Amino acid sequence: MSEATDKKIRLLLVDDHALFREGLARLLSSEPDFDLAPPCSTGEEALKVLESREIDLILLDYDLGTETGSRFLVLAGRLNYQGRVLVVTAGLADTEVAGLLRLGVTGIFLKHNPPSLLAKAIRKVMAGEIWLDQKYLKVLLQESRTGEQEGRGRRLSEREREVLRFLFQGLANKEIATRLQVSESSVKATLQQLFYKTGVRTRSQLVRVALEQYKDYL
């Protein structure tokens, strides 16, 4: 087998309900291509895990008792977490879904679905797809239209175009800096400008929005 074939999806489960968390952890641990970190019951525990190990995908309960998934996502962003997030929840209001999409989540999985379907959702999200229940698709459409309207007239500079092209190639900030012969902090500053112009907060969301609004620049 090649190294790519052997690579497992590194997961972090964050849920404050012990019974659900432990049952889901057993299910996920049985999948040969999943590598599950110690499950967490609070956002604080999860942030400590992110500081100590690489995670590809966070399975996040939206209601964590004393805090919300949205707050956790903001704090994870400050730690420069660049992996994917699949929210696992009993249900959400449209406003909550819209907020999560703006924060860059790549899927929302409802807990009433069969547990076996979750493994499929994880693999699809890791393949670059968005996983949303049918009832939430209208929210995604509304968000795309809003983003398109807000993005009109915000032209990109040549440097922003260059950084965006390298981002599409999957290059890290350090690699982009080397290609452009600039400092890594300069690349980060350009990314912040791109985040501002497109109204997003994560690299994965920037790629999605750029495909919708700026594909002529790429």
C-alpha positions in Angstrom: 0.0 0.0 0.0 1.1 3.6 -0.6 1.5 6.1 2.1 -1.6 7.9 0.9 -3.7 4.7 1.2 -2.4 4.1 4.7 -3.1 7.6 6.0 -6.0 7.6 8.5 -8.5 10.3 9.1 -7.6 11.9 12.5 -10.9 12.6 14.3 -11.8 14.5 17.4 -15.3 14.0 19.0 -16.7 16.8 21.2 -20.0 16.0 22.9 -21.2 16.7 26.4 -23.6 13.7 26.6 -21.5 10.8 28.0 -23.7 7.9 26.7 -23.9 9.3 23.1 -20.2 10.2 23.2 -19.0 6.8 24.4 -21.2 4.9 22.0 -20.2 7.0 19.0 -16.5 6.6 20.0 -16.8 2.8 19.9 -18.4 2.9 16.5 -15.8 5.2 15.0 -12.9 3.3 16.5 -14.1 0.2 14.7 -13.5 1.9 11.3 -10.1 0.9 9.9 -9.4 4.3 8.3 -10.3 6.4 11.3 -7.8 7.5 14.0 -9.9 8.8 17.0 -8.4 11.1 19.6 -9.6 10.8 23.2 -13.2 12.1 23.1 -14.0 15.4 24.8 -17.0 16.6 26.8 -16.2 20.3 26.7 -14.8 22.9 24.3 -12.0 23.6 26.8 -10.8 19.9 26.7 -11.0 19.9 22.9 -8.9 23.1 22.6 -6.2 21.4 24.6 -6.2 18.5 22.2 -5.9 20.8 19.2 -2.8 22.4 20.9 -1.1 19.0 21.3 -2.0 17.0 18.1 -3.0 17.3 14.5 -6.7 16.8 13.8 -8.3 16.4 10.3 -11.9 16.6 11.3 -13.8 17.7 14.4 -17.2 16.0 15.1 -18.8 18.8 17.1 -22.0 18.9 19.1 -23.6 22.3 18.8 -25.0 22.5 22.3 -22.2 21.8 24.8 -24.2 22.8 27.9 -22.6 26.0 29.1 -21.3 26.9 25.6 -22.2 26.7 22.0 -20.4 25.1 19.0 -20.1 28.6 17.5 -18.1 29.9 20.4 -15.8 26.8 20.2 -15.2 27.4 16.5 -14.1 31.0 17.1 -11.6 29.8 19.7 -10.4 27.0 17.5 -9.8 29.5 14.7 -7.6 31.5 17.0 -5.5 28.4 17.4 -5.2 28.4 13.6 -7.1 25.1 13.3 -7.4 24.5 9.6 -9.1 21.1 9.5 -12.8 20.4 8.8 -15.7 20.5 11.1 -18.8 18.3 11.0 -21.5 19.4 13.4 -23.4 16.5 14.9 -26.7 17.8 16.5 -30.3 16.9 17.3 -31.4 20.0 15.3 -30.7 23.6 14.6 -32.6 26.8 13.8 -32.0 28.3 10.4 -30.2 31.3 12.0 -27.9 28.8 13.8 -27.1 27.0 10.6 -26.4 30.2 8.8 -24.0 31.2 11.6 -22.2 27.9 11.4 -21.8 28.1 7.6 -20.2 31.6 8.0 -17.8 30.1 10.5 -16.7 27.5 7.9 -18.3 24.2 9.0 -18.2 21.7 6.2 -21.3 19.7 7.3 -24.2 19.3 9.6 -25.2 15.7 10.6 -28.5 15.1 12.5 -28.4 12.6 15.4 -31.6 10.9 14.4 -29.8 9.5 11.3 -28.5 5.9 11.5 -25.0 5.9 13.2 -23.6 3.9 10.2 -24.4 6.9 8.0 -22.0 9.0 10.0 -18.9 7.2 8.6 -20.1 8.0 5.1 -20.6 11.6 6.0 -17.1 11.8 7.4 -15.5 10.4 4.3 -17.5 12.7 2.0 -16.6 15.8 4.0 -12.9 14.7 4.0 -13.2 14.3 0.2 -14.1 18.0 0.0 -17.9 17.8 -0.2 -20.5 19.5 2.1 -22.8 17.3 4.1 -26.2 18.9 4.8 -29.6 17.5 5.6 -32.2 18.3 3.0 -34.0 20.7 5.3 -30.9 22.9 5.6 -30.1 23.2 1.9 -32.2 26.3 1.5 -30.0 28.0 4.2 -26.9 27.1 2.2 -28.5 28.6 -1.0 -29.4 31.8 0.9 -25.9 32.1 2.3 -24.3 31.7 -1.2 -26.6 34.4 -2.6 -25.8 36.8 0.3 -22.1 36.1 -0.1 -22.3 36.8 -3.9 -24.1 40.1 -3.3 -21.6 41.2 -0.6 -18.6 40.2 -2.8 -19.6 42.2 -5.9 -17.3 45.1 -6.5 -14.6 43.9 -4.2 -11.8 43.3 -6.7 -8.7 41.4 -5.8 -5.2 42.7 -6.1 -2.5 40.9 -8.0 -0.9 39.6 -4.8 -4.3 38.4 -3.5 -4.8 36.6 -6.8 -1.4 34.9 -6.5 -2.0 33.8 -3.0 -5.4 32.5 -3.9 -4.0 30.4 -6.8 -1.4 28.8 -4.5 -4.1 28.2 -1.9 -6.0 26.2 -4.6 -2.9 24.1 -5.1 -3.0 23.1 -1.5 0.2 25.0 -0.5 0.8 26.0 3.2 1.6 29.6 4.1 5.4 28.8 4.3 5.4 27.3 0.8 3.4 30.2 -0.6 5.9 32.6 1.0 8.8 30.7 -0.7 7.1 30.8 -4.1 6.4 34.6 -3.8 9.7 35.3 -2.1 8.0 37.2 0.7 7.8 36.6 4.4 5.3 34.2 5.9 3.7 37.1 7.9 3.1 38.9 4.6 1.2 35.8 3.3 -0.9 35.7 6.5 -1.7 39.4 6.0 -2.9 38.8 2.5 -5.0 35.9 3.6 -6.6 38.2 6.2 -7.5 40.6 3.4 -9.0 37.8 1.4 -11.0 36.7 4.4 -12.3 40.3 4.9 -13.2 40.8 1.2 -15.0 37.4 0.9 -16.6 37.5 4.4 -15.2 34.2 5.5 -13.0 33.0 8.4 -11.4 29.8 7.3 -9.2 28.6 4.4 -11.7 25.9 3.3 -14.6 28.4 3.2 -12.4 30.8 1.3 -11.8 28.2 -1.4 -15.5 27.5 -1.7 -16.5 31.2 -1.9 -13.6 31.9 -4.4 -14.9 29.2 -6.7 -18.3 30.9 -6.7 -17.3 34.5 -6.9 -13.7 34.8 -8.2 -13.2 31.8 -10.5 -12.3 34.1 -13.4 -9.3 35.2 -11.4 -7.8 31.7 -11.0 
